[in-house]
Amino acid sequence: MGLTVVKKDIDYIRATLDPEAVHTLLQKCDEGFVPSLSQTMNLKQYAQKLSDFAQFVIALDNGSEAGFVAYYLNDEGHFIYVPLIWVSSEYQKNGIGQQLIAQLSELSLMGYSSIRLEVLKSNTGACHFYLKENFKIAEERDSKWLMSKNI
Ligand SMILES: CC(C)(COP(=O)(O)OP(=O)(O)OC[C@H]1O[C@@H](n2cnc3c(N)ncnc32)[C@H](O)[C@@H]1OP(=O)(O)O)[C@@H](O)C(=O)NCCC(=O)NCCS
């Protein structure tokens, strides 16, 4: 038996976060990305940027972060851009990622018509996840795919 947590009550909250809170979240998820976030960016500076411009949906299990999605609202283009989505390894494959995307899809009620993101082609797990979630490849950008989903 692995460490997989059986799906249970997860709360989804929308939030903006101060830079310290974002930094703590980035440190928590850092090693969940390949390469790790801290290998490719300065986490403190990135935390400041996300705090200034992004909003979050956070999946909480008993008050502890099981995952989150960060998103920017592009009002001119009427789309939502996702710079980061992460589910803690012990919670993966329980539908939390799907729920995080579903929470963003609800923003269609506010006039947003698509969700966009970039994913490394080498991140085959995430690519499978996005295709399952009905994202389509919109563009090839060197080592990445730009993906888009109409909502
Ligand atoms: C990508 C990620 C957010 C998916 O979250 P998750 O909670 O495990 O996804 P879900 O359980 O909601 O999966 C939804 C569907 O995608 C599929 N899926 C999820 N991860 C998958 C994987 N690694 N390989 C193949 N399919 C996958 C699931 O099987 C499920 O399909 P189903 O409904 O037919 O069973 C999570 O794996 C993660 O945080 N990865 C590390 C960080 C990362 O790479 N983020 C993306 C950067 S662009």
The ligand as a MOL file (V3000), in Angstrom:
LIG
                    3D

  0  0  0     0  0            999 V3000
M  V30 BEGIN CTAB
M  V30 COUNTS 48 50 0 0 0
M  V30 BEGIN ATOM
M  V30 1 C -1.0240 17.5400 -12.4930 0
M  V30 2 C -1.7180 17.4460 -11.1180 0
M  V30 3 C -2.1180 18.8430 -10.6500 0
M  V30 4 C -2.9690 16.5640 -11.2320 0
M  V30 5 O -3.6600 16.5940 -9.9950 0
M  V30 6 P -4.5160 15.3390 -9.4670 0
M  V30 7 O -5.3020 15.7890 -8.2900 0
M  V30 8 O -3.6250 14.1800 -9.2630 0
M  V30 9 O -5.4620 15.0580 -10.7080 0
M  V30 10 P -6.9240 14.3440 -10.6810 0
M  V30 11 O -6.9220 13.2760 -9.6430 0
M  V30 12 O -7.9780 15.3850 -10.5470 0
M  V30 13 O -6.9740 13.6900 -12.1240 0
M  V30 14 C -7.9390 14.0180 -13.1310 0
M  V30 15 C -7.7330 13.0650 -14.2920 0
M  V30 16 O -6.4030 13.2140 -14.8130 0
M  V30 17 C -5.7040 11.9550 -14.7620 0
M  V30 18 N -4.3280 12.1430 -14.3090 0
M  V30 19 C -3.9150 12.8690 -13.2480 0
M  V30 20 N -2.5800 12.7670 -13.1020 0
M  V30 21 C -2.1600 11.9320 -14.0800 0
M  V30 22 C -0.8830 11.3890 -14.4300 0
M  V30 23 N 0.2260 11.7080 -13.7390 0
M  V30 24 N -0.8020 10.5560 -15.4960 0
M  V30 25 C -1.9170 10.2280 -16.2160 0
M  V30 26 N -3.1680 10.6940 -15.9250 0
M  V30 27 C -3.2700 11.5310 -14.8620 0
M  V30 28 C -6.4260 11.1610 -13.6960 0
M  V30 29 O -6.2590 9.7790 -13.8900 0
M  V30 30 C -7.8590 11.6070 -13.8510 0
M  V30 31 O -8.5000 10.9020 -14.8910 0
M  V30 32 P -9.7940 9.9840 -14.5570 0
M  V30 33 O -10.8480 10.9790 -14.1280 0
M  V30 34 O -10.0870 9.2970 -15.8320 0
M  V30 35 O -9.3700 9.0940 -13.4500 0
M  V30 36 C -0.7630 16.7710 -10.0820 0
M  V30 37 O -0.3070 15.5550 -10.6150 0
M  V30 38 C 0.4530 17.6100 -9.6840 0
M  V30 39 O 0.3560 18.4830 -8.8270 0
M  V30 40 N 1.6350 17.3390 -10.2980 0
M  V30 41 C 2.8760 17.9870 -9.8540 0
M  V30 42 C 2.9210 19.4550 -10.2000 0
M  V30 43 C 2.7530 19.6800 -11.6980 0
M  V30 44 O 3.4050 19.0670 -12.5200 0
M  V30 45 N 1.8520 20.6280 -12.0200 0
M  V30 46 C 1.5620 20.9930 -13.4040 0
M  V30 47 C 2.5990 21.9260 -13.9310 0
M  V30 48 S 2.1690 22.5230 -15.5480 0
M  V30 END ATOM
M  V30 BEGIN BOND
M  V30 1 1 1 2
M  V30 2 1 2 3
M  V30 3 1 2 4
M  V30 4 1 2 36
M  V30 5 1 4 5
M  V30 6 1 5 6
M  V30 7 2 6 7
M  V30 8 1 6 8
M  V30 9 1 6 9
M  V30 10 1 9 10
M  V30 11 2 10 11
M  V30 12 1 10 12
M  V30 13 1 10 13
M  V30 14 1 13 14
M  V30 15 1 14 15
M  V30 16 1 15 16
M  V30 17 1 15 30
M  V30 18 1 16 17
M  V30 19 1 17 18
M  V30 20 1 17 28
M  V30 21 1 18 19
M  V30 22 1 18 27
M  V30 23 2 19 20
M  V30 24 1 20 21
M  V30 25 1 21 22
M  V30 26 2 21 27
M  V30 27 1 22 23
M  V30 28 2 22 24
M  V30 29 1 24 25
M  V30 30 2 25 26
M  V30 31 1 26 27
M  V30 32 1 28 29
M  V30 33 1 28 30
M  V30 34 1 30 31
M  V30 35 1 31 32
M  V30 36 2 32 33
M  V30 37 1 32 34
M  V30 38 1 32 35
M  V30 39 1 36 37
M  V30 40 1 36 38
M  V30 41 2 38 39
M  V30 42 1 38 40
M  V30 43 1 40 41
M  V30 44 1 41 42
M  V30 45 1 42 43
M  V30 46 2 43 44
M  V30 47 1 43 45
M  V30 48 1 45 46
M  V30 49 1 46 47
M  V30 50 1 47 48
M  V30 END BOND
M  V30 END CTAB
M  END
